C-alpha cells in the first residue's frame, strides 16, 4: 500500500523524509527510530546522510504504521510479523497451568467443565489471531 503523492513526481520517484512524513503522518524521528528497529527498512542515504525512500520503503513504513498504531502490535511483534513474511502473527500458545488445590478449592472434577470452557476460549482466540 503506497500512498498517493500529489507533488508532480513519478510514482516510482525517490522521496525525502519530509515528503514521506507528510504523506503518512509519521514524524521524522519515528522513521529514524524505525530504521534502527526494522532491519528491512533501509532507505538510500546520500552524502550528508540525507535519506531517500523508494516506493517499497514507503509501503513498508505504511505497513509498520498500520501494525503498530492500528492493530496494536509492539515494535518487536511487528518486526517478527514482517520477518515471518507478514502472513500471521507470531504467537505462543501457553499450556494451562495446573489448578492449585487449596482447602476450600473445588475438586478437580468440579473444575473440569470450567477448564474445558477456558481451553475452548483460548483455542478460539488463537484461531482468531491466526486468521487475522
C-alpha positions as CSV (number, residue, x, y, z in Angstrom):
1,X,0.0,0.0,0.0
2,X,1.9,3.1,-1.3
3,X,0.1,6.4,-0.5
4,X,-0.7,8.7,-3.3
5,X,1.6,11.7,-3.6
6,X,0.3,14.8,-5.3
7,X,3.7,16.5,-6.0
8,X,4.1,16.0,-9.7
9,X,6.8,13.4,-9.3
10,X,6.6,10.0,-11.0
11,X,5.0,7.2,-8.8
12,X,8.4,5.4,-8.6
13,X,10.4,8.5,-7.7
14,X,12.5,8.7,-4.6
15,X,11.0,10.7,-1.7
16,X,12.7,12.7,1.1
17,X,11.9,12.0,4.7
18,X,9.8,15.2,4.8
19,X,7.7,14.0,1.9
20,X,7.1,10.6,3.5
21,X,6.2,12.1,6.9
22,X,3.7,14.4,5.3
23,X,2.1,11.6,3.3
24,X,1.9,9.1,6.1
25,X,1.5,11.3,9.1
26,X,4.5,9.7,10.9
27,X,7.1,12.1,12.4
28,X,10.7,12.1,11.2
29,X,12.2,11.0,14.5
30,X,9.9,8.0,14.5
31,X,11.0,7.0,11.0
32,X,14.6,7.2,12.0
33,X,13.9,5.1,15.1
34,X,12.1,2.5,13.0
35,X,15.1,2.3,10.7
36,X,17.0,1.0,13.8
37,X,14.3,-1.4,14.9
38,X,13.4,-2.9,11.5
39,X,16.5,-4.1,9.6
40,X,14.5,-4.5,6.4
41,X,13.8,-0.7,6.3
42,X,16.9,0.7,4.6
43,X,16.4,3.9,2.7
44,X,19.1,5.1,0.3
45,X,21.4,7.6,2.0
46,X,23.3,10.2,0.0
47,X,26.1,12.5,1.0
48,X,25.4,14.2,4.3
49,X,23.2,11.4,5.4
50,X,20.2,12.6,3.5
51,X,17.6,9.8,3.2
52,X,15.7,8.9,0.1
53,X,12.8,6.5,0.3
54,X,11.9,4.1,-2.5
55,X,8.3,3.1,-3.1
56,X,8.9,-0.2,-1.4
57,X,10.3,1.6,1.6
58,X,7.2,3.7,1.8
59,X,5.0,0.7,1.5
60,X,6.9,-1.0,4.4
61,X,6.6,2.2,6.5
62,X,2.9,2.3,5.9
63,X,2.6,-1.4,6.9
64,X,4.7,-0.8,10.1
65,X,2.5,2.2,11.0
66,X,-0.7,0.0,10.4
67,X,0.6,-2.8,12.6
68,X,1.9,-0.6,15.4
69,X,-0.7,2.2,15.5
70,X,-3.9,0.5,14.3
71,X,-3.5,-3.2,15.0
72,X,-1.8,-2.9,18.4
73,X,1.5,-4.7,17.7
74,X,4.6,-3.9,19.7
75,X,7.6,-2.9,17.6
76,X,9.1,-6.3,18.4
77,X,5.9,-8.1,17.4
78,X,5.6,-6.1,14.2
79,X,9.3,-6.9,13.3
80,X,8.7,-10.6,14.0
81,X,5.4,-10.5,11.9
82,X,7.3,-8.9,9.0
83,X,10.3,-11.2,9.3
84,X,7.8,-14.2,9.2
85,X,6.6,-12.9,5.8
86,X,3.6,-11.0,7.2
87,X,1.3,-13.9,7.0
88,X,0.2,-14.5,10.6
89,X,1.1,-13.0,13.9
90,X,3.8,-14.7,15.9
91,X,2.2,-16.2,18.9
92,X,2.9,-18.7,21.6
93,X,0.0,-20.7,23.0
94,X,0.9,-21.4,26.6
95,X,-0.4,-24.5,28.3
96,X,-2.9,-24.1,31.0
97,X,-1.4,-24.0,34.5
98,X,-2.2,-26.8,36.9
99,X,-5.2,-26.0,39.0
100,X,-4.0,-25.2,42.5
101,X,-5.6,-27.2,45.3
102,X,-6.5,-25.3,48.4
103,X,-8.5,-26.5,51.4
104,X,-11.6,-24.6,50.2
105,X,-11.0,-25.1,46.5
106,X,-13.3,-27.1,44.3
107,X,-12.4,-30.6,43.4
108,X,-10.7,-31.3,40.0
109,X,-13.9,-33.0,38.7
110,X,-15.9,-29.9,39.7
111,X,-13.4,-27.6,37.9
112,X,-13.2,-29.7,34.8
113,X,-16.1,-28.1,32.9
114,X,-14.6,-24.6,33.6
115,X,-11.2,-25.8,32.4
116,X,-12.7,-27.2,29.3
117,X,-14.6,-23.9,28.6
118,X,-11.5,-21.8,29.2
119,X,-9.4,-24.1,26.9
120,X,-12.1,-23.6,24.2
121,X,-12.0,-19.8,24.6
122,X,-8.2,-19.9,24.4
123,X,-8.3,-22.0,21.2
124,X,-10.9,-19.7,19.7
125,X,-8.8,-16.7,20.4
126,X,-5.6,-18.3,19.0
127,X,-7.6,-19.2,15.8
128,X,-8.9,-15.7,15.5
129,X,-5.4,-14.3,15.7
130,X,-4.1,-16.8,13.2
131,X,-6.9,-15.9,10.8
132,X,-6.4,-12.1,11.0
